[in-house]
Amino acid sequence: MSTWQLPEGIDELTGEPALAFESVRRQLLDLYTEKGFGLVIPPMVEYVESLLLTSDSVDEKTFKFLDSSSGKMLGVHADITPQIARIDAKRASDKVEKYCYVNAILQTKADDFYASRSPIQAGAELYGSDDILADVEVIELMLDSLTMLSIDPIVLSLGNVAIFNALVAQEDLSNDQIVKLRQIFARRSAPDLVEFIDNIALNNADKFSALMKLEGDASVLGEALEVFDDLPAAKSAIEDLIEISNQLNTANAKVVIDLAELKAYEYHTGVVFSAYNECYSKALAQGGRYNGLSASFGQSRAATGFSFDLKFLSQTK
């Protein structure tokens, strides 16, 4: 093997691509700071308990090694969001706080979102507000980011994992069964859902089947209200989506509803969103609400945010 060869999934930018990246990085940071989001630069490594929190998916993607100085396990950050949760908790603020970042991360394996194992994650996160307008603010900032990166046209997909969570709460399922059910919805596999329902008795099998199919334009939200009329938590989640849809300025995006969408990271608790473009087979940016993620640091706060691979998107112009 040649000494200059990089590991699989690890890449670099040089010359014009590097200059293109740096140009859009500066423009993005200007946009975020103008909107009141303060720049943070989290460390590359932390103690693993600070990085992983409650996410098995983050755990699987985190490189870990023993720190010879402390004798404790360290991890290289595979996702910035847990670090923002720690930073916000450390401030011990009861006010709304806004953060932005552009940081290289490292993952043990590629996933269906990032283009490599060494993406440069850019994003913005808002803490301290459970108001619908906070979600609207970060969604619109995500759309503005993609517009600045010359991504056009944009398709914005909206969902709410609280609907799935409300259904699961009505069932007597083991953790392994819940994980399997999440994976089925993540794959959008109707045959696997049928098999799951055949093997495991569910109180709301019909609602799980209906949820898998609830995708389309805004009329889907009306259908969903009828399906989940007798499940208050799910109904409330749908009403939140209706309000967000009404409040959003989507002049630069087409909105679609996907109520079965579940994110790879399990820490999301409410509205989730992704941005697509017809030239790409996967989401270009994504995010959602993750209330309570910072509870591990002693302060549970409402939070919402988004992220994307700036290294990849900076080369699409």
N, C-alpha and C positions, 0 to 999 in steps of 0.2 A: 504493500500500500504506500502511495506517495505521501511524504510528510506534510504536504500542503493540503491534502484532502480533508474536508470537513466531515464530521459525523452525519449520518442520515438524519434529515429533518432540521439540520442546523445550517443557516445561510448568513450571508453578509451583504452589505451594500457598499459599493465603491464608485468613484467617478460621478457621472451624471445622475445615476439613481440615488446616490448618497446626497447629492445637492438637492434633488427633487424632494427627498424625504425631509431634509432640514428646512426647506422653504415652507412646506405645508405644516410642519411641526410649529414653526414660529407663528404662522397664521392662525392655527388652531388655538394656541395658547393666548394669543391676542383676543380671539373671539371669546374664550372662556373667561378670561379675566375681565373683559368688558361686561360680561353677564354676571359678574360678582363671584365667580368660582376661583378660590385661591389655590395656587400651585403647591402640591406636596410631592416630595421625592422619597418614597419609602425605601428602606434598605433592601439589598438583594437577598439577604439571609436573615432569618429569625428563628427563635425556638419553634419547633414544629407545632406545639399546642396553640400558638398564636396564629399560625398560618392555616391550620386545617379546620378548626372550629367544629361544626357539625356536618361537614360535607364529605361524604365518602368519595365523591368524584374528584374533589380537590386533592384529597389524600392520595388517590391513585396516580395523580399527575405530578406529584411533588417529589423532587429529588431530595433525599435525606442522607445525612452523614453525621458522624459523631464529632463533636467539638472537643478537641484535645485540651482546651483551656478550662472548660466548665464541666466536661464529662457528660453533657446533655446532648440530645439530638437536635440538630439544626436542619432547616429546610430552605431550599431556594424557592423564592416565590413563583408559584404557577398561576396566581390570580391576585390582582391588586386589591380587590374588594375587602377581603378579611383584614388587610393591613389598614385600610381606611377606617374600618370599624374600630380597630385598636387606637388609631390616631384620634378619632372623634371621642372615644371613651376617655382617653387620657386628658382631653380638654375639660371634661366634666361640665360641659355647657348645657344649659337648658334652652338655648336659642337655636334658630335655624343656622346650620353651618353648611357651606358649599365648598367642595373640593374638586380639583382636576389634576390629571397626571398624564405623563407620557413616559412609560417605563418599559424596558426590556424585561420579559419574563421567560421562564424556561419550564418546559413540560416533559415528562418522561415519555409521553406518546402523543402523536398527533390526534386531533379530534375532528369533528365535523364543522367546526367554526373557524379555527385558525389555519392559516396556510402552511405553517411549519411548526416545529417544536420550539422555535426561538422567535416568537412574534414580538413586536413592540406594541404593547397595549396602551391605547389612549382611551380616556374616558372622563366622565364627570359624575359626581355623586352628591346628593342633597340629603342632609340629616336633620331630624328634628321636626318634621312636618308630616302628618298623616293625611293632609288635605289633598283632594283630587288635583288641585292646581299645581302641586309640587310634581306630580306625575306628568301633567301637561307640560310643565316647564322643561323637564329633562327630555321628554320625547321630542319637543320642538327643537331643543338644542342638538339632539342627535341628528335630526333632519337637516338642520342648518350646517352641521359638520359635514355631512355627505354632500350637500349642495356645494359647499366650499371646495370639496374635493372633486367636483365636476362629475358626481355620480347622478345620472339622469337617464330615464325616469326612475323614481323611487316607489316601491310598493311597501306600505307600512302594515304589518300584521299585528293585530291586537288580540290578546287573550287574558285569562285570569286564572292562575293556578289554584285560587281559593275555591273554585267550583269543584275541581278534582279532590282537593283536600276535604271539602265539606262532604262529598260522597264517601270518601274513605273513612271519615269519622263515624259514619253510620254502620260500618261493617266491623266484624270481629276478625281482623286479619293480622297475621304475624308480620314482623318487620321484613322478612324475606319475601312474603307474598306482596307486600306493598311495593317493595323495590321491583319485583317482577312486573307488577301492574303498571308502575311508572314507565318501565322500559317498553312495555307494549304500546303505551300511548306515545312515548317519544318516537317509536318507529312507525306510528300510525298504522299498526297491523291489525286490521279487523278480524282476519282469521285467527290470530293468536288470542284476541280478546274473546272470541266465541269459545275457543278451547278452554281458556281460563274460567269462563263462566260455567262451562259444562262440568269442570272438575271441582269448582269451589262454589258453594251456594252463597249468593249475594242477596242482600235485602233489596238492593236497588239495581239489579242487573239491567233492567230496561233503561235506566237513566245513564249507566255507563255506556251502553250501546248507543244511546242517543247523543251523548257527549262526543263520542268519536266522530260523528257525522256533522256536528254543528260548525260549519265552515262556509264562508261566503260573504255577501255584502251585509250592510247594517240590518237588513230584515232578519238575519239570524238571531239577533239579540231579542227580538220580539218572540221568536219561536222558543228561545231558551227560557224566557220568563214563564212561558206556559209549561214547559217540561219540568222546571224546578220550582214551580209555584208553591209546593208544600215543603220546601227545604230553605228556610230563611237565610242561612249563611251563603248558599249558592245564589239565591235571588239577589241578595245584597251585592255580591260580587258582579253580577250581570248589570245591576243598576249603576254601579261604579263605572263600568265600561261605557254605558250609554251616556253618562255625564261627561266622561273623558272625550268620547267621540264628538259630543256637542261643543266642547270647549276648544278642541284642537284647531289650530290653524294649519290646514293640510293643503295649502295652495301648491306646494311642491311635492305632493305625494298622493298616491291612490291608497285608500284604506280598505283592508280586508279584515274580517273577523275570523279568528281560529281559536275556538274555545277549548280545544283538546290539546293545545300546545303546552308542553312542559319543558322547562329549561334543563340543561345538563347538570347545573349546580342546584342541589336540593334546597338551598337556603332561600329561594324565592317564596314569598307568601301571598302575593296579590297579583296586580296587573303585571303582565309581561308583554314585551314588544320586540319585534325584529324588523329590520329593513332589508329589502331585496331589490335586485335589479335584474332585468331579463337576460343580461349577458353573463350572469353568474349562477351557479347551481346551488349555492348555499347563502345563508344570511351574511350580510356585510357588516352589520352592526346589530347589537341586541342588548336588552337590559330588562329591568323590572323592579318591583318593590320587594324589599327583604327586611321587613320590620323585625326587630329583636335580634339581629345577627350580633350586635355588640353586647348582648347580655353576658356573654362569656367573659367580658372584661369588666363586669360589674355595673354597667349602665345600659339598659335596654332602650334603644331609640328607633323611631320610625326612620326608614331610609329608602331611597329610590335612586337609580342611576343607570348608566349604560357604558358600554365599551366596544372597541373594535381594534383590528390589527392595522395600525397606521403604516407599518412597514410595507404591508401588502397593498393597501389602498393608495399609498403615495405613488405607486408605480402604475396606476390604472389611467392616469391622465393622458 
